[in-house]
């Protein structure tokens, strides 16, 4: 986890889920081992201007200067979140690079171990972890022209679909921010440190905190890319600057926007703004599966040949139900009073649609990317 100076003792993920500490502090001697309830005040932060010049060396206290891209960051990604899949590893690399850039700019060094971002953990990074760093080489988080500190914590180890939001009470879950779709002043800052009001010096350094367990959940279940993961926690307006230098190649050519997935040749979708009322349904193109908005308030996916219920929202008793594919990308069941009874937590994806799949699933698609599935 990335902490500001003198903040509490918190934990992040190694390759195995038991918690280990990651406190990417700017002043290692100020990191305490308590729970953060008795923290001294934070020193004023120096807002670091984001420049296109890559930082090629990390000066690690007790070790010396090492290659930032080929040595330091692969080890940090391995030590802090090595068990993640590839896109979550890339998100980890960008967050960790933002931390070391900020620390090098303000202090000229960064510490290693439980009081800081972990470089030495007794094992070596895998080829996949090295590739995650290489594919994000030079990429850092920025907001309004300054470097954003890549706060991250483990979060709730039981984070799971349908929303990939951890439950309160887990060790570091209270420090995680869920900023998907939020911009500007609406982006929630983490209480880890450097909480500033708009207009104050340093505003933008803190744009939230990533959950490592949440990042895994978003990639593994909904196919989130690294950029999607980062915008979930740091806000929709977080920018990713590609710094360049002798250790980092030129930014890759932007890829053309992929075309929208072709509309099925049947009415298997709910498009943005469309609604299912009681006793209305949508069937898959092959006719084998039907999603019913039942009059009892339950939404059920049936296999037509057997009448077997494959999935349901467990919302029996909802009066005057309406199942809405909202224009913001959220798929929501409302009762007659307009209260949301169930939803997919997929807001922040304008234009997303729901489709009943021929394979027997219900999926919310954002372009070509599945962002929620029932099964």
HELIX and SHEET records of a PDB file:
HELIX    1   1 UNK A   28  UNK A   30  5                                   3    
HELIX    2   2 UNK A   68  UNK A   72  3                                   5    
HELIX    3   3 UNK A   73  UNK A   81  1                                   9    
HELIX    4   4 UNK A   86  UNK A  107  1                                  22    
HELIX    5   5 UNK A  127  UNK A  135  1                                   9    
HELIX    6   6 UNK A  173  UNK A  175  5                                   3    
HELIX    7   7 UNK A  184  UNK A  186  5                                   3    
HELIX    8   8 UNK A  212  UNK A  222  1                                  11    
HELIX    9   9 UNK A  226  UNK A  234  1                                   9    
SHEET    1   A 2 UNK A  12  UNK A  13  0                                        
SHEET    2   A 2 UNK A  19  UNK A  20 -1                                        
SHEET    1   B 2 UNK A  57  UNK A  60  0                                        
SHEET    2   B 2 UNK A  64  UNK A  67 -1                                        
SHEET    1   C 3 UNK A 146  UNK A 147  0                                        
SHEET    2   C 3 UNK A 139  UNK A 143 -1                                        
SHEET    3   C 3 UNK A 239  UNK A 242 -1                                        
SHEET    1   D 2 UNK A 152  UNK A 153  0                                        
SHEET    2   D 2 UNK A 210  UNK A 211  1                                        
SHEET    1   E 4 UNK A 269  UNK A 270  0                                        
SHEET    2   E 4 UNK A 353  UNK A 356 -1                                        
SHEET    3   E 4 UNK A 362  UNK A 366 -1                                        
SHEET    4   E 4 UNK A 369  UNK A 373 -1                                        
SHEET    1   F 4 UNK A 275  UNK A 277  0                                        
SHEET    2   F 4 UNK A 322  UNK A 325 -1                                        
SHEET    3   F 4 UNK A 331  UNK A 334 -1                                        
SHEET    4   F 4 UNK A 340  UNK A 343 -1                                        
SHEET    1   G 4 UNK A 280  UNK A 283  0                                        
SHEET    2   G 4 UNK A 289  UNK A 293 -1                                        
SHEET    3   G 4 UNK A 299  UNK A 303 -1                                        
SHEET    4   G 4 UNK A 308  UNK A 312 -1                                        
END                                                                             
